[in-house]
Amino acid sequence: MTHASILSIRSHFPALQPNAIRPPYIFFDGPGGTQMSRQALDAMVAYITGGMANLHGTFPTSVGTDALLDEGRQAVADLLNCEPQEVAFGQNMTSLAFAIARGLAGFINPGDEVLVTELDHRANVDPWVTLAKDRGAVVRFIPVSPETYTLELDDLGTLVNERTKLVAVGMSSNVTGTVTPVERIIARAKEVGALTVVDAVHAVPHLPIDFRTLGADVLLCSAYKFFGPHLGVAVVSAELFEKLAVYKLAPAPTDIPHKLETGTQNHEGIAGLIGALEFVQALGEGSTRKERLRAGLEAIDAYEQELAQELERFLLSVPQVRLYRAPAGTRKTPTLAFTIEGRNSREVAAWFAKRHHMCIADGHFYASTLADKLEVGPQGGWVRIGLAPYNTAEEIEQFKAALQEFLAE
């Protein structure tokens, strides 16, 4: 992307524009949630001001809301290459995961095995651990290498066996950025007839994803991680979705995907999701929305990788910094976690916020198994910088200078 195109991208984000009330922020907290694009905000306002309504009525605003949800499902289908009826909306990824876990109770029996990972955010661990506990199943973990920050898959054939009934794995770590070869894990799970759940929350903002090609049974993501509002999205293969025994109100719909959408949905949030995807597809070319979305994400990935590589080179050059980053040759998102010798990560993040108005996160980021294994708790967890397409090379240079200033104090 050129300097002019980056300026154009930044113009789509109200939070980046000059503000007389507060100083300009540098947003390095993309993994915790990106800023909202103007298209998403405008779509939400348009829905709200145009007349809000619930579903299935005969009057225009209700009919329009029905159409809005249909369009939202189709937009997600174009983003992830699934069928619209496989797309369900919810409060957030975590809530949807727990709801799906309850619905899968009939698939898990005492003595069965549920496989999760040491690398994942606990939102893709605890719903399945809870399911296993409720059903008397055994929980096993795919270990993470403390040297490479990648999953150790040499024993995958043993870890996934005839007793395995469900495998949950994250596509990309929200701490180290490591992109896991989930295709290999899904293929092995299929060999033994196990269900697969993919947490793509951290991957969707950076990587084109093809649900059909992956072959997963469930894929989860969140709109607020890709320039939209707080909204959870679940994609469930139609074959599994039809069998899913969800908790629901008796009069509520029994068809897919509606049976998973308990209560009234966040209609304005769904409007915002559509708007956010309009921003993404505007960055790409193609004759269809699906093609433009894929091209837009490819452009985002290429640009973010340039920034991340420069930031990685710098952090590796600073003796006091320990960078938790997979080695060259491993695909990674532009998310970099590090610690500073002798410094609490909370103290570090607060200093950058106060002195340089940089939004940098700290903590375990709910990847608590990984945090325990790498023993970062005594330092307050990690410091994490996560990049988005509105970040600039100039901001990276500002961070580099600020870190040198911090270390000199």
Secondary structure by P-SEA (a helix, b strand, c coil): ccaaaaaaaaaacccccccccccccccccccccccccaaaaaaaaaaaaacccccccccaaaaaaaaaaaaaaaaaaaacccccccccccccaaaaaaaaaaaacccccccbbbbbcccccccccaaaaaaaaaabbbbbbbcccccccccccccccccccccccbbbbbcccccccccccaaaaaaaaaaabbbbbbbcccccccbbbbcccccccbbbbbcccccccbbbbbbccaaaaaaccccccccccccccccccccccaaaaaaaaaaaaaaaaaacccccaaaaaaaaaaaaaaaaaaaaaaaaaaaaacccccccccccccccccccccccccccaaaaaaaaaaccccccccccccaaaaaaaaccccccccbbbbbcccccaaaaaaaaaaaaaaaac
